Amino acid sequence: MRFTIYQESRQGGRANNEDRLSYCYSRDALMMVVADGMGGHHHGEVAAQIAVQTLADAFQREARPALADPFRFLQKGMTNAHHAILDYTARHRLADSPRTTCVACVVQDNIAYWAHAGDSRLFLMRNGRIIAQTKDHSRIRLLLEEGLVSEAQAARHPDRNKIYSCLGSPTPPEIDYSRKTPLEHGDILLLCTDGLWGVTSGETMAVALKGANLLQVVPMLLSQAETKGGQYGDNLSVVAVRWEDHYVEEASSAISTQTMSIDQVTTRLDQFGRNPAYKSELSEDEIEAAIDEIRAAIDKYNPKK
């Protein structure tokens, strides 16, 4: 595999950053995940951390060097994350469970597989156009599909941020899956939270990224969205990859997995409470306790071999 990848999360105008994101790759497979936590105090960020860490842990264990069944991997990983969040809720006797959206994608054998719950989105872009994207599990999308509101009305609708599927809800999440989608050289997969797509359309991002340097343009898109979001703007996070299935030119930013061993996995995932970009009001003792609790919740569903 050969690809260029970039990930970043920003606080926006919020007091805390409850988004979490990660990517992992082995010699023959790549996995990306983005989660947008919901919940009071620090519980939303814990739910999002459990989601991305559950999938990252599972990928590190199973991608040796490829996944046996990418769709099964996504289904099992997101379901396990859902149950781990519910366990966290029960252990802390929370009146309401913390929840998180989740969108995840696996690329293997030049084929993309993705799944999502909630309104964090995946866009597949080709030659400056969107050729596939996830459909939000939101009330406003249902109203749009029924023709009850226009796109302009949807942007200002009071229910625009209300979703009906997520991980951590008392009811089982509705998880949607893509088809097996072959990738072409130059395709871009972009996963993001609503802090980005809510103020910058997918079409605008696709045009901006056409033939551009991913490592320069994605931060620019985040900065523009942060400015548009203003003083009360949402957290905004993105993982974007340009798929490069053969050499076009040498590029130091591109990742090649050809020399990786069969059992080697590389992961980019920040430990809870250890990245200054994720501002939190937790004390050091609370962060350490949360790290231990997240690990315990995940290990119940991701047993070590």
N, C-alpha and C positions, 0 to 999 in steps of 0.2 A: 504494500500500500504506500501511496505517497499523497500527502495532503498538507495544507496550511490551515492552522487553527488558531482561534483567538477567543478568550473569554474574559469578561469583566462584569463586575456588579457595582452599582453606585447607589448611594443613599437617597438621592433626590432631595425633596423637601421634607421628608419624614424624620422623626426623632430617632428611629432605629431602622436598620436594614434587615428585613425578614426574608429576603430572597436568598437562595443558595443555588450553587451550580457546580458542575464537575465535568471532566472528561477523562477517559481512560483508553488506552490502546495496547493491544498485544501485537504480535507480528502480523496476524491475519484479521483482526477485528478492531473496530473503534466504537466507543459508546459515549454519548453525550446526554446530560440531564440538567434540567432547570426546574426549580420549584419556587413557589411564591407562598410564603407562610401567612396564616391568618390566625389571630388569637391575641388575647391581652398579655401584658407583661412580656416575658421573653418566650412564651409558649409557641407563638407562631414560628419563630426562627428555629425552635427545637424541632417542630414538625417538619419544616423544610429540610433541616439538617438530617433528620432520620431518613427522609425520602432519598436524598442524593447519596447519603452514605450507605444505605442498604443496597442500592443498585451498584455503587462503586465496589463495595465489598464482594458482592456476588460476581461481578465481572472479573475481578482479580482472581477469584477462586475458579471460575468456570472457563474463562477464555484461554485455553491452553493448547494451541494458540487461537482456536476458533470456538464459537458457541455451537452447541449441538442443534439448537432450535431457537433462533433469535426471538420469534414471537412468544414462545413459551417462556424464555428468559424475561422478557418485558412483563408478561402477565404475572409471573411468579414474583418478580422483584417488586412491582408496584403493589401487589396484594400483600406481600410480607411487610412492606413499609406501612401500609394502612393498619395492619394488625399491631405492629410495633408502636405506632402512635396511640392506638387505643390502650395498649398496655401501659404506656407512659401516663395517659389520662387516669387510668384506674389507680395506678401506684400513687399518684399525687392527689387523688380524690378531687379532681377538678370538676366544677359544676358544669362546664361545657368543654368539650374536647377541642384542642388545637387542631387546625386543619391546614392543608396545603394543596395547591395545585401541583401538577407534575406533568412534564412532557419529556420523553426520553426517546433516543434514536440509536439504533445499532447499524453500522455499515460493515458488511462482510461480503467478500466475493463480488465487489462492485455493486452490491444491492443494498438499498436502504430499507430499514424496517423501523416504524415508529409507533408510539402509543401515547395517549394523554388522558388526563382527567382534569377538568376545570378549563380555565381560559388562558393559561400560558400556551404560546403558539409555536408551531414549527412551520417554516416556509421553505419550500424547495424552489430555488431560482435558477433559471437557465437563460443565458443571453439577455439579461436585463428584464426578464419576465417571470412571474410566478406561475409555475406549472402544477403545484400542489400545495395545500396547506391544511392544517387541522381546523376543525369546526369547534368553536367554543361551546362548552357546556354551560351556557348562560341563558337567563330569561330573555335578554334582549335579542339573542340570535333566534330564539323561537318566534318572537314577535316579528322579526325581519322576514323569516321564512314564510310566515303566515300572511305577510303583506300588511300587517297592522301598523307598522311604523316605517318611515323612510330612513335611509342612512344618516341623513342630517338630523332627524329626530332622535335616532339611536345614540348619536354622539352626546346628546344632552339629557337623555332619559334618566330618571331617578333610579331605575333598575339596572343601569348599564354595568354595574360592578357585582351584581348578584349572580352567583353560580349555583348549579344544582348537582354538581358532581365534584368530589375532591377526595383526597386521602385524609383519613382521620374522622370523618363524619360517622355518627351512630349507624347510618345506613350504608350498605356496601357501595363502593364507588362504581360509577359507570365509566368503564375504560374503553376508549375507541382505538382501533388499530388500523394502520395503513394497509395497502396492498404491498406486495414485494415490488419495490420500485428500482429498476436499474438506473445507475448513475452514468453520466457522460463526463468526459474530461472538462473541467471548468465549472461544473455544477456547484452551487452553493447551498448548503443546508444551514439555516439560521433558526435557532431556538431562543425564545425571549419571553420575558414577563410583560404584563400589560402596561407597565411603566414606560416601555419603549413603543410597542405597537399601538398603544392608545393615543399617542400624539404624533407618531410617524407611521404612515401607512406602509404595508408590505410592498406595494408598488413603488413607492418612493425609495425604499431601501434597495429594491432589486435594481432600479436604474442607477443608483449611486454606486452599487457594488460591481456593476458590469465592467469587467476588464480592469478593475481597480486593485490596488494593494490592500488586501483585507486588514492588515495590521495598522494601516493608517486610516482607512475609511470607517471601520466599525467604531473606533473611539470618537471620530468626528460625529457620527450619527448619534452616539450616546450624549455627547455634549450638546448637540442641537435639541435633542429630546429633553434633556435636563433643563435647558433654557426655556423651552416651550412649557414644560410642566410647572415651572415657576416656584414660588415660595412654598406651595403645598403639594408639589409634584410627588408622585409615587416613587418607590424604589424601582430601579430599572436595571435589568440584567440580560446578558446575551452570551451565547456560545455560537460561534459561526465557523464553518469549515468550508474551504474550497477543495473540492476533490480533484486530485491530479493523478490519474491512473497511468501516466507515462511522463517521461521527462520532456519538458518543453525548453526550459533553460535552468541553469543552476540557480538556486535561490536559497540563501542561508536560512530563510524563515520556514522553508518547507521541511516537513518531517517525513523521513523514509523509514519504514519498518523492516526492510529487507534483511538487515543484519541482526535483528533481534532473535534471541533463542526461543524455542518453542514454549517454554514456561515463564517467559519474562512478560511483565505487565507494567506499564507506566501510567501513573494516575496523577491528575491535578485536582486536588480537593483540599480546601482550607479546613484545618481543625476548628471546631466550634470555639468562638470567642478569641481566636488568635490572629485575625486579620483586621487591621485598623479600618479597612473599608466597611466592615460590618459593625458600625457603632452600636454599642450596647451599654445599658445602664447597670449591668450586672457587676458585682464585685468579683475579685479573683477567686474567692472561695465558692461563690455561686457558679462561676464558669467551670471550675474544676468538678464540682458536683454534677453539673449538667453534662459534662463530657463523659463521666462515669455512667450516668443514667442512660444517655444515648447509646453508649457502647453495650450496656446490658440489654436494652430493649432490642437492639439490632441482632445481637448474638443469639437471642432466643429463636430467631427465624433464619439466621445465616450461620448455622453451626459450623465450627471449624472441623476440617477433616483431619 
